[in-house]
Amino acid sequence: MSPRSDFSIVKNVPGEPLVILDRNLGNMSVTNDAEAVVESLTREGLLPAERRLFYYDSDGGLDEITHKNGVFTGFLAGTKGGK
């Protein structure tokens, strides 16, 4: 499954959480496309099981996308610590 949202990686430091930005270019939001985003980042080797994933939503808020074994499991709203 390919993401239908537009996002960019803003922080990719080994040993730290991966941080992405919802670019809000008129397609689906990262929030609504979270399953495909997690699957794609896992497939690309950027999101191993133990790595946390944070994202800046289209309003600029920083939230966490939770996952297990490459599968989206939910959100932690308002999580601070990805940047």
Phi and psi in degrees as a GROMACS rama.xvg file:
@    title "Ramachandran Plot"
@    xaxis  label "Phi"
@    yaxis  label "Psi"
@TYPE xy
-95.1912  144.118  SER-2
-62.088  143.514  PRO-3
-106.152  5.34695  ARG-4
-103.536  163.385  SER-5
-107.358  116.536  ASP-6
-143.754  159.515  PHE-7
-131.589  154.17  SER-8
-84.6449  125.934  ILE-9
-108.547  -16.6782  VAL-10
-151.185  119.62  LYS-11
-139.305  75.7747  ASN-12
-107.337  122.215  VAL-13
-51.8421  136.53  PRO-14
85.2232  -2.98555  GLY-15
-121.2  164.27  GLU-16
-59.5661  149.486  PRO-17
-84.4206  134.888  LEU-18
-124.094  128.987  VAL-19
-121.694  163.298  ILE-20
-123.587  125.968  LEU-21
-73.0567  115.014  ASP-22
-80.0706  -14.3628  ARG-23
52.8881  56.6869  ASN-24
-98.8427  15.9041  LEU-25
104.693  -10.248  GLY-26
-89.6742  -168.322  ASN-27
-60.0012  147.609  MET-28
-77.3505  157.47  SER-29
-58.7086  -39.2867  VAL-30
-55.1949  -46.399  THR-31
-81.7996  -11.0482  ASN-32
-115.879  19.7696  ASP-33
-57.3516  -38.5136  ALA-34
-58.7835  -48.0065  GLU-35
-69.5416  -35.1978  ALA-36
-63.0986  -48.4705  VAL-37
-61.6259  -45.8485  VAL-38
-60.7647  -43.8789  GLU-39
-65.8844  -46.748  SER-40
-64.919  -34.8954  LEU-41
-66.5883  -46.4149  THR-42
-60.7494  -35.038  ARG-43
-79.1647  -3.10896  GLU-44
81.155  11.5953  GLY-45
-91.5156  -13.1444  LEU-46
-132.681  73.5983  LEU-47
-66.5853  165.282  PRO-48
-53.2624  -35.5298  ALA-49
-89.2238  -6.08832  GLU-50
-87.6923  132.465  ARG-51
-80.4058  153.1  ARG-52
-127.027  117.843  LEU-53
-110.588  153.605  PHE-54
-145.455  143.209  TYR-55
-88.1451  120.204  TYR-56
-78.4109  178.479  ASP-57
-65.6921  -15.4905  SER-58
-95.3031  0.623972  ASP-59
90.2154  -0.191034  GLY-60
-75.2266  147.425  GLY-61
-103.383  117.734  LEU-62
-126.876  167.906  ASP-63
-112.602  137.905  GLU-64
-100.81  121.923  ILE-65
-94.0561  152.04  THR-66
-154.025  159.546  HIS-67
-146.416  126.86  LYS-68
52.8633  40.2289  ASN-69
78.6782  11.7565  GLY-70
-120.567  131.565  VAL-71
-59.0607  134.182  PHE-72
-121.844  -16.6668  THR-73
158.449  -166.059  GLY-74
-128.152  151.329  PHE-75
-121.609  100.033  LEU-76
-70.3022  140.59  ALA-77
69.9565  17.0283  GLY-78
-66.3804  131.895  THR-79
-106.322  142.206  LYS-80
135.438  -4.84426  GLY-81
-80.6019  -15.3003  GLY-82
